[in-house]
Amino acid sequence: MMRSAARRTPPTTVLKMMTIMADKGRVRRDESARSHLYSAVHPESVVQNSLLKDLMRRAFGGSAVQLVQSAIDGDAASADELDQIAQMIAEAKAQPNEAASDRGTKSRDQRGIGGKLVD
């Protein structure tokens, strides 16, 4: 018997996850109304960078090359996306000193989840 891929998550499970995230400081909980409202503590870009760095470290041995190779293998990236990636690489190569010097000078608002530096 096959289960539906679109199963609904019970509200109690969602509430428990949100409570755990609030306790860990990942989200803010506004208790001023009957229904609690949750909002992200960190901007999306900070969370994405933190998750990507963690994935790169854990799954790809810290290698950006292996991560990118995995992302572009097969049908994962369209021709247009590959062109965009090539353009980003060209721009990064044109400014090598900026990228290297910025790594050690990130401001406090660019610190990721758990206070880890995110570049």
N, C-alpha and C positions, 0 to 999 in steps of 0.2 A: 504494500500500500504506500503510495507516494503522498508526502505532505506538501501543502501549498508553500511556495517560496515566499508568499506575501502574508505570512502569519502575523497577526497583530501582537505586539508586546503588551502584556498586562500593565495597566496604569500603576499598580503597586511596584512593579519592577522599575519603571521609569522614575518614579518618585524616589525609590531607594538609591538608584544610580545618581540622581541629581543631589540627593542628600550627601552621599559619599563625596561627590565632586565639590560640593559647598564646604564640607568639612576639611577637604584638602586644599581649599583656596583656589580651585579651578573656575568656579562660578560664584556669582553673588546671588543671595536670596533676598528678595524684597518681601517682607512679611506684613506690609502695611495694609494689604487688602485680604479678603477672605481667601482668595486663590493666591498662592505664592508665585511670584514671578522670578525667573532665573535669568541672569545675563552673564555673558562671558567676561572674565577678568582680563584676559589677554586678547589683543587683536588677532584676527585670523592668520595674518602673515607670520606672527611670532609663533603661534601654535604649529603652523605648517612647517616652518623652518626647524623647530625643535623636533617634531616628529620625523622629518626627513633626515636630520643629523643622526637621530637615534637609529632609524632604519639603516642608514648607511653604515653606521658603526656595527650594528648587530648582524645584519644580513650580508653585508658586502665587505666586511673586514676593514671598514673605514675608507674604502676606495671609491672615489667619485667616478672613476672610469668604469668600474664594474657596475655601479648603479645606473649610469647613463647607458651603458651597453645593454643592460637588461631592459631598460625602458624603451630602447629603440629597436630591439630585436623583434623579428616577426612583423605582425600588423599593429603593434602597439602605437606607432606614430604615423600620421599621414605625411604625405610629401610636403604639404604646407607647414606642418609642425616641424619637420626636419629642416626646412628652410629657415624657420624662425629660430630654431636651436642653433643653426650655423651662424645666423646673424648675431645672436647673443654671444656666441663664442668669439666671433670676430671683434665685437665691441669689448669684450673682456680682455682679449689679447692686446687691444689698442691702449688699454689703461692698466698695465700690470702692476705698477707701483701703488696705485690707489687701492686695489683689492688687497694687496699684501699688507699695506700699512693700516687699513681699516680694521683688520682682524683683532688687533690688540687694543683698539680704542673705541669699542662700542659703548654707547651711553647706557645708563641704568634702564631706560625705557625699552631697550632692545634685549633685555635679559629675558630668557624664555621661562618655561614652566619650571618651578622649583628653584628659580634664581639662576639657572644655568645660562651662560652666555650663549646667545644665538647670533651667528653671523650669516 
